[in-house]
């Protein structure tokens, strides 16, 4: 079970851009032990604490309410138990909750003052529900009500989706399940966008994988119920009938539908569907927020650090692509403000539409867009530049623009240097400083 909690904490750090995340759980003696933790820095102190101790986490246990602060004096005076005394984060968040009958608290901090807004706070609540789901599984396993295979399945699910892109992880996951067709849709403005698709190679290519107005998938989403077809086939798409399960997703981070279908109805028992609900919840935590891969500019610096750390841990390369428009003021004068904004919007849209979707897409300034993704080799990262240029060729109506890619850790080996290179290149492209990374 600790493995599940650890993977979830890693994923929580990833989606919130936290510098540290620590999940504490109370034992029978009333001490709070670190159940799992994530750290960007090497200054963590993983020791238990008691409710009567004088630190900010113990105080939040006593008050038993969610807490977020950027008050340095509060953090300095109380102290953060898992950090050295001389280390004070810029922002701190604590969320107490129950895991079964035990008290627990998850703590996050960041050295980026812009971290942990309302959106990230809602995501933490979703992760708390995930921790609770794991506790139910743990309890059931201890009573031998469900096989340990469920635990292995959930562990495999979170490993896939925490360590790979949505598209890559979903394909691997569907293969493990043995289904013929799988699809993830995100809800956007009362319509559904296909985010990821898996189909067995011998399935017809002309299946139109779309969620229609009277679709079974839409009905399951609107009712918020799992639909399982194991005794008779259902028509999921025009011309495609199969056995299957439709699982709706509604979290603060992601809203959408997961469909799994096959010619073998034995795959879709009711017990299977209930396990899938927990697995799909994990997928929603790892999926791009709201189906949108864009990131706010002020989050880019911390997000880059997170991705660089993950690249090092997984021994992969990080390709950081920068698209810049030179003399954008002249473009505004010539084309008009809104015409240029529409062009930049189209560049962003084209970048988000790349398959598989990049890990990070953001507009750094009025003239710069950043696109970041993982690659197996430096050569593969450099080929991504060609892929981006091809995808945006139809909207490149600028007199002077440039696309370049930085490969970490091949060309830049330190995270701080990577941020500096990105910032310097954008500054150089427009004679004035951009936002601080």
N, C-alpha and C positions, 0 to 999 in steps of 0.2 A: 504493500500500500504506500510506503514512503516514496516509492518510485513515481507513483501517480501524482502525489502531492508535489514532488520536486519538479516534474515536468510541467505541471500546471503553474507553479510559481515562476518557472522560466518563461512560460508563455505570457503570464501576467506582466512580467517585467518588459517583455518585448512589445506588447500592445500599448502599454502606458508610458514607455520610454523612461522607466524608473532606473535610478542608479543602484538602489538596493531594494529587495523585497524579502521580508522575513515572515513566515507563518509560524505562530506560537500556538501550542495546545497545552491545556492544563492537565497535570497528572493527578493521581489519587492523593498525593501529599500537598496539593495546592500550588505546586510550582509550575511555571510556564516554560516549557522546553521548546527550543526551535525545531519544528517538524520538518521544515524545508526552507532554503534560502537561496537568493540570487544576489551576486555582488559584481559590480563593474570594477570596484577597487579592492585592494587587499587589506583593508583596515577593519574588517568585520570581526566581532568578538561573539562567538556563538556559545553563550552561557545562559543558563536558566535564570529567571527572576521570580520573586514572589509578589503578591498583590500589595504588600505593605512596603515594598521597596520604593525609593524616591527616584523615579525616572518617568519620562513622559508616557511610556507605554503602560506602566503600572497605574499611572494616574488615569489613563483612558479606560483601563479595565475597571477601576473604581467608579468612574462616571458612566461607563457602559453606553457610549454614544459615539457615532462616527465623528471624526475630527480631522480638520485640515488646517495647517497654519504655515505662514511664511515669515512669522515673527522670530527673528534671529535671537532676540533676548529670551523668549520663552524656551526655545530649543537649547540655548546655551545654559540657562539656569537649571532646567530639568535634566537635560542630558538624554541621549538616545542610547539605550542599553547595549545595542549591538555594534555601536561605533566607538572608537577611541575618544577620549575626552576632548582632544584638540580638533576633532572633525565635527563640523556643524553643517548639515545640509541646508540648502536654500528653502526647500519646501518639504513638509512632512505630512503624511496621511496615516491614520490608524482606523481600522474598522473592526470592532468587536462583534462576535457572533457565536453561535453554538454549533459544535460538531457533535451530533447526538446529544448526550447529556453533559458533555464536557464543554467548558468555556474555551474559546479560541480568539485570537486576534491576528489580523494580517496588517503589517506595517510596510509602507512604501516611502522612499525619500528620493529627492532629486537635487542636483546642483544647478538645475535650470529653473529660474524663477517663474517661467511661464508654464511649468508642469502642473498637472492635476486639476484641470478645469472641471466644469460640470460634466462634460462628456466622459472624461476618464473616471470620474467618481461613480458614474452610473455603470461603467464597465466593471469596476471593482465589485459592485453589488452582484453582477452576473457571475463573476468568478467565485464569490462567496457561495452562491447556489451550487456551483460546480463542486466546491469542497464538500458541501453537504451531501451531494449525490454520492461522492466517493465514500463518505462515512456510512451511508445506507448500504452500499455494496460491501463494505468492510464488515458491517454488522451481520448481513445476510450470510456472508462466507463463514463467519465464526459460528453461525448456527447451522451451517451446512444446508441452507435452503436453496442455494444456487451454486453451480459448480465454479471452481476457480478459473475455468475457461473464460468466464465473463470478465474477471479481473485482467487476464491476459489480453482479451480483446480490447478493453478500454485503454490499457497501457499501449497497445500497438496503435490504436487510433490517435492518441495524443502524441505519440512519437512521430507518426507520419505527418500530422498537421502542424506540429510545433517546429519541425525541422525542415519542411519543404514548402514550396508555394502551394496555394490551394489546388491548382490544376494538377500538379505532379502528385500531391498527396492523395487527392481524390481518386485518381486513376489507380494508384497502388492499393488503396483501401478497397475499391470495388473488386479488384482482382482477388484480394484475400477473401472477400465475401462470396465470390463465385457468381455474381449476378451477370446478366447479359447487357443491361443498360442502367446507367446511373446518371443523374443530373442534379446540379445545384442551381437554384434560381434565387435571385435577390429581388425583393419588392421595392419598386421605385415609382412613386406617383401613380399608384393603382395599376401598374403594369409590372411584368416580371421579366428580368433580364437573365439570360443564361450565363452563369458564371463559370461553370465547369461541366464537362461532358465526358462520360466513359461509355463506349459501346464495343461489344465484342466484334471482332473483325469480320465475321460472316453475316452481321446484321445489314439489312438494306441501307444504302446511303441516302435514300430519298425520304426517310422518316423526318417529318417536320417537327423538331423538338421545340415547341412553343406552348405557352400556357394560354389557352383560349378563354373567352368570357364564361363559357359553360363547362370548362374543364373540371375533371375530378380533382386536379391539383389545386385549382383556385378554391373549390368548395371546401377542401380539407383545410386550406389556409384560413379562409373566412370563419370556419367553425372552430379552428384551433384544435382539431382532432386528428389522431393518426388513423389513416384509412389502410386496412390490410385486406388484400385479396389473395387467399390461399386455396379456396375451394372452387372458385370460378375466375376466369380472366376478366380484366377490365380494359376498356379502351382509354389508354393514357394520352395518346396522340392520334390524329386521323390516320387510319390504316395500320395502327400498331396496337395489338392486344397482347396482354401478358398477365401473369400473376405478379404481385408486387406490393410494396408498402410506400405510402406517401406520408412524410413526416414534416409538419410545419415548424418553422423556427420563428420565435418572437422574443428576442432579447434586446437590451439597450444597444448592443453592438451590431447586431445583424438581424434582419427580418427577411424571411424567404421560405423556400421549400426544398426538401431533398426527396428525390424519387429513386427507388431501387426496383428494378423489374427483371423478370427471368421467365423462361419457359418451364422451369421446375417450381411448382407450387409448394413443395415441401420446405423451401427456404424461408417461407413467410408465416411462421407460427405467431400466435399472440405474444408468447414469451420473447420471441425474437424481436418483435416490434417494440416491446418495452425496453429491451437492452439498446435498441437502435435510438430510442429517444435520448438516452444519456450520451450515446456516441455522437449524435447530431448536435447536442448541446456543446460538446467539445469542439465540433467543427465550426459552430457559430462563433466560438471564442477566438478561433484561429483565423477566421475569414476576414477579409478586408471590411472595415467598419461601414455598415450601410451599403455594402457593395461598391464603395467608392475608394479608390486607392490613393486619392489625393491627401496630402498632409499640409497643415498650415505652416507658413514659412518659419514662425518662431519655434516650431517643433523639430525643424530639420537637423539642427546641430546635435541634439540628444539622440534623435532617431539614427543619425549616421553612426554615432558611437555604438549604439546597440547593434546595428547591422554589422559594423566592423568587428565587434567582439564575437558575434555569432559566426562570422566568416572565419575568424581565427580558430574558434573552437571546433568548427566542422571541417577545417582544412580546405576551405573553398576560397574563391576570389570574388571580390566585390567590385563590380563595374559601376563607376560613378560618371554618368553622362551629363554634360552641361550643354544646353542649347542657349546661345546668347544672340541678341540682335544689337548690332553696333549702330550708333547714331539714331537711337530710337526717337529722340526729340524731332529729328527731321522726318521720320516716318509719321509721327503724329501730325506734323505740319502739312505734310503732303497728302496723307490719306484721311486724316481726321481721327480724333481720339477713339470713337467707338469702332471704326473700321479696324484699327490696329488691335484694339482689345478683343475683337471677334477673332482675328487671326491668331492671337496668343491663346485664346480659349480653344481654338481648333487644334493647336499644337498640343495643348494639355490633354484634350479629348483623345487625340490620336495616340498619345503616349499611354494613356490609361487603357486603351483598347488593344494594346499589344498582347499577344498570347504566347506563353502564359503571362498573366498580368505582372508587371514589375512590383518589387517590394515597396518602392517609394516613388511617388510622383508629386512634385511641388513647384510652385512658381516662387522663386527666390526674390525677385524684384520685378519692376515693370518690364525689364528686357531679358530676364533669365528664367529658364526652366531646368530643373534637375530631375533625372530619372536614374534610379539605382536598382540593381538586381544582383543575384548570386550567379556565379559561373564556375564550371569545373576547371577551366584552363584560362590563362590570360588571352590566348588566341580567340576563344569563344567570347570573351568579354569584348574584345575589339571588334568582332563581327557584329556585335549588338548595335554598334554605331551605324552600320550599313542598314540593319533592320529598322532602326529608328528613322533614318533618312528616307528609306523607301516608304515607310508608313506615313510620313509627314510631307512627302514630295508635293502633293497636290495643294498644300496650304502654305508653302514656303514663299509667300509673296512679299518678301523683304529684299531690299536692295543689297544689304550687307549683313549676313548672319553666319554663325559658325557653330559647328557641332564637334565636341571633343570628348574623349573618355579617359578617365583616370582609373587605373587598376590597383586596388589595394589587396595584399601588401606588396605587390611586385614593384610598382613605381613609387609608392609612398608606404613606409613601413610603420609609422606611428599615427595613432588616431588624431592627435592634436595637429600634426602636420597635414593630415588629410583635410581637416576642417579649414586650416589656413590656406591650403592650395585652392580649395573651392572658393573661399571668400576672396582671395587675391585675384583669381581669374574673373570673377564677376565685377569686382571693383575696376579692374583694368579695362573691362569691356564698356564701362560707362563713366569714367572720370569722377565718380562720387561713391562714397561708401554705401554698402548695402547693410542690411540688418546684421547684427552681431550673431555669429554662430557660436 
